[in-house]
Amino acid sequence: MFCVVGLGNPGKEYERTRHNIGFMVVRELSRTLSIHQSSNKYHSEIARSPIGEKETLLALPQTYMNESGRAVREITRGENILVENVIVVHDDVDLPVGTIRIRRGGSAGGHHGIESILAHLGSSDFLRVRIGIGREGEGGDITYYVLDQIPKGELPLLTESIRNAVQAIQVLIVDGVEVAMNRFNRKSTPE
């Protein structure tokens, strides 16, 4: 079984922010899979659907970004999901807007949601689908930037990257990480 976790913050005030791109991707995946019902369990909104022949759980943790790991740990324990079958979808300020990067493992890179997951799982073996949101300036506090509403000028690129991320997740589950990385770890739209 696979689990696709979108990172974000619950609540209307965060709905259209850069930091909620993980939520947006999982919601679009849900729509693509024609999932119309979800439930609340493991401190998350969850839904189930096969992707290819793999049973898949979609999750939106409701613990707020900095406590995402608590929800992910409960899901993996409650559903007996292997850490290597967890796919975490999240924003990344170090990637240009519209870029997708898939990888397994690695550090948190300053992302508090990933830091929480690493701490609660005790492993970095989960898969990541990182969506580039860019960055204003160099260094400094990025809190206001990531929690700011997505500007209209960035919407076309982010909408395209959300669609590409949905495809990437499906390829990742059906065909494996190498195929997905070769196809989607670039800025342009896959053919």
N, C-alpha and C positions, 0 to 999 in steps of 0.2 A: 504494500500500500504506500502511496505517496501522499504528502501533505504540502500544499502550496499556501504559504503564509504571506499575506500582504501587510507591510508595516505602515502604520499611520496613527493618527489620533482620532478617537471618537468625538462626535459632536459637530453641529452645523458650522461653528466658527472655524473649524479646521478643514472642512470638506473640500475646498478648492485651493488648498495650499500646496506648495511644492513638496512638503514633507509627507503628504498623503498620497504620493504617486503609487506606492505599493497597494493601498486600498483601491485606487482607481483601476489598476491592472487586474486585480482579483475580481473586482465587480464586473469589468468588461469580459473576463474569462467566464464568469458565471452567466452573463448574458449570451455569450457565444455558445455555451453548452446548454442553453435553454433551461437553466436552473431557476425556478420560480419560488422556491421555499428554502428558508434557512432556519436554524434554531440557535439558541444560546446555550453554550456548554463550554467548559474549560476556559472561562473568562473570555470567550470569543463568539463571534457570529460564525457559524459553521454550516457548510453544505457539502453534500457528497455527490459525486458523479464519476462514471468511468471516463478515462481519457485513453483512447485506444482500448486495450484490454486491461489496463491498470486501474484498479479502484483508487480514487483520489478524493482527499478531503481538502476543501478550500476553507481557509480560516482568516478572519480579520480580528486580531486581538483587540479587546476593549479595555486594556489595562493602561493605555497611553504608551507612547513610544518608549520611554525610558524603562518600562517594566514589561516589555514584550516577551522577554525570556520566560517569565513566570507562566504565561499562557502557553508558549511553545512547549515548555517542559511538561505541563499538564496534558497537552494533546499527545505528545509522543508516548508518555507513560500510559495514558488512558486508552489509547488506540493501538499500542504496541507497534509504533512506527519507528523504524531504524533512523538514526540521525542522518545517515547518508541518503535517505529518501525524503528529507525535508528540503523544500525549495523556498527560500526567503526572497521576496521581491521588495526592493527598497530604493529610495533616492540616493544619489551620490553627487555631492558638490564638486568632486574632483574630475568628473566626466563632463564634457560639453553637452549642452541641451540637445536631446535627440539621440544620444549614443546609448547603446545597450552593451553590457558586458556580462558574460556568464562565466562563472568559475566555481570551483569547489575549494573550500578552506580559505585561510588567510586571516589577517587581523581585522579589527573593527574599523580601522582607518578614521577614528574619531566619531563614528556613527553610534549614538547612544543606544539605539534599538539593537544593533548588532552586538554591542558590548554586553547588553543584558542577556541576549541569547547565548553568547559564549559563556557567560558566567553561570547561567542556569543549566545549560546542557553539559558543560564541562568538556566540550568538544568543538572543533571548528570544521568538522567533516561534512557539514550541510552545504547544499548548493545555494548559489546566490545569483539572482538576476538583478543587476544594478542598472538603474535608469538615470542617465545624466540629467542634472538640473542646472549645471553650471554654478558659477560663484561670482559674487560681486567683489572686486578688489582682491587683494592678497592677504591671507591670514586673517587674524581677528575673529571676533565673535560672529558666527553665522546664524545665530538663533533667529533674529528678525528676518533674515533673508529666507530661510527655509520655512518659516511660519507665515510668510507673506502670501497673499493671494497670487495665483499664477497670472502674469500680465498677458493681455490679449496677443501681443507680439510673439509670445512663446507658445501659445496654444496649438498652432498647426504642427510644430515639431514635436511637442509633447503628445499630442493626439496620435501622431504617426508612431512615436516610440511606444505608446501604450498598445496599439494594435500589433506592432512587431513583437513586443514582450509576450502578448497572449499567444502568438504563433510559436515563439521561442519556447515557452513553457510546454506547449503540446509536443513539439519536436523533442525537447529534453526528456519528457516522460516516455514517449513512444520509441524514439530512435537513439537516445543516450546523449551524454554530455559532450562527447567529441563532435558528433554531428551538429548539435545545437551551437557549440562554440564556433565551429568552422563557418556556419551559415549566418549567425547573428552577431558575432563580435566585430562589428563594423558599423559605421554611421549610416551608410546608405540603406535603402529599402531592399530586403532580400527578394530575389526573383523566384 
